[in-house]
Every structure is written in structure tokens, then in C-alpha cells.
Amino acid sequence: APVTTPDITSICKDAKDGTTKIDAAIRTRKCCPPSLGKAIKDYVIPSERIVRKRWPAHQGTKKQVDDYINAIAAMRALPDDDPHSFASQAKIHCAYCNGAYNQEGVLDKDGNPVPLQIHNSWLFFPFHRWYVYFYERILGKLIGVDDFALPFWKWDEPAGMPIPEIFLPKEFKGRPNPLFDVYRDAGSLEDRIVDLAFQGKDKDRSVDRQILCNLNTVYRDLVRNGADTLGFFGGKYVAGKTDDDSKPAAGSVESGSHTAVHRWVGDDKQPNDEDMGNFYSAGYDPLFYVHHANVDRTWKLWKDLALPGHVEPTDPDWLNASYVFYDENKNLVRVYNKDCVDINKLSYRFIENSKEVFPWRKSRP
Ligand code: C2O
């Protein structure tokens, strides 16, 4: 049977260590979402003519950048107990990744509830797609811009590899920059060019070397290691399986460039590599969503490569797995993997400005 998320507003515990240890947490482990006393309804994808055009974070127009900054500022201004607040959005990641929820309707062989974990398996891409989808819609709603679209950190092309400029200044027009986060690695901020194969130690490569390495990594994640469905999406994970007894494998992007970026941005001088370097805290850095917008885009790029084997799972246990979110109208909705496969139905696109959509295509390591 598919992994099923319970009613997150009634079945929820504080985040515990789960798969990653949390020492002396500097962010809260109280990650449960606020309850507004609503019943869960199956999400109906709005039929709308608007298309949200996600833009490369290093190439935003003035309007795109201003809207984005204003939207994050508006989100930060909400009280924490609002489901749309900055903290509530950050806690979604913590709750789904650090043992706050148990899978609905299953017990393990000893009769105990089975924790839900959306990483290290084929739930990784669809869960994060829905998460970023609602986050984008909430931001648009907060500033009243119907076609509001998120930037994506385009680390698969050389010009997009540095941490996008807009995230760096502490202040912006004399006000605190809402995109700034204190818990980032100082050395990485100085280098700016991401290391997509980062393993915890800076390699001090020249810029040219680093670019080549990164292109190799993207090739590896999207072509060599992602050659078939489960290689790309991650291992099969169904109801009742725990993290411990059957670690389903992470897919090629998840275990590769995706995790490297988290570790490279997170501050290893903090007790748990906050913010980006740990599940429970990653959502507190606005870069998280911009990174994940690009991770989401790699799903589309992989599909567009149209190589044999580049097909989404068709197993009903994947198609019918579901999560629960607050949508932009604060309705509590259940969403299914099968409804997020086609991004056209979700009314967003990615703006591809470069002539070369696959600059890493010839970078076979
Ligand atoms: Cu849920 Cu980038 O991790």
C-alpha cells in the first residue's frame, strides 16, 4: 500500500533525532503545524489560465526580485502560529523529516506506529514538488500577485553556480534583507561558487576546475546514475516500512548534487550544520526553496532528455502516496504523487534563458 500522511494537525509529535541527530538545537524541535480545526479535503488543482514562470535567481528582473523580496518580507511579518508564516513553512520540512508524523493506517510487527520519512526514497521528488508549489502560491497570495513565481538557483549552468547575489546582503534599501540567513557557512559565502560534490571539506579548486567538476556531477546525477526510474527517483518505499529495516536508497539527484548543496551552504560551526545542513532546520533558509525549485527542475530536465529509462514510476504505491498541506487559502488538503507529475497542470514553468539547456551534456566524467 502507498505511504499515507495522517491528519497532521492531530497526529504530530515534537521532532526527535530520527535519522539525523539533533544536538542542542538552535531552531525549535516543536514542528507541528497549527490546527485551525479543519477537515482534510482532497486537493482540487485550480483550473487557471495564469502561468507562473519561475526565473533563474541570478537573472531576475527588477520586478521579479522586488516581488520576491516583498513576499518573503510579508511572510516573515506573519505571526508564527499562522500556517502561512515563515516559521510554519520552515517547520513543514522538520515535521516530515524528523519523525513528527506516523504513517496512517499501519503498525509494525510489534504493533507500534511507523514513522513517516520522505527522504531517501522515491517520495523525495513528489513531496518537495508539492511543498514548493504551495509555498509559491502562498507567497503570491501574500502580496496579491496572481502569477507570482519563485526564482530557482540554477547551479547546473556556469553563470548560475554562485550563491545568487540577492541572498547575500544583510540589508536591502536600508531594511534587513529578508533573504539573508545568519546560519550559513562563511567560507562558502566567500567562494560563492557551489561545489556540487561537496563532502564536508572545501577543495579550494580554481573557478574553472570547479565549474567542470560541477558539470560532471550534473551529468552523473541526470544521466549516468539516473539511468532508470528508481535510480533517479530513489528506492521503493511503501506503507509500513521503517527507516531502519529497509533503508530505501536515495535517488541520484537527492544523494548527489542536492545533498551536496545543503551541506555546502549549512554552517558546520553550528551544532547541527544549521540551517541548510540538517533536515530539521533547512526550511529556515530562504535559499532552501530556491535550491529545491532547481531540484524540481532537474526532474523536468531529466524527463526532457527523453533517454530510454527516463520515465516516472507507474507503480500504484508511488502514484497514490499522499501528503497533507495547508494551501494558499488555508484549506487543509491532501495531495497525491500522481497529480504532480505534469507541471503544466500545476500552472508553472521554468524560464530557460540560455541557448544551451543542457550545458553539462558533454561532461561525461
Ligand atoms: Cu527535504 Cu533538500 O531536502
Residues whose N, C-alpha, C, O or C-beta is under 5 A from the ligand:
A	BS01	C2O	none
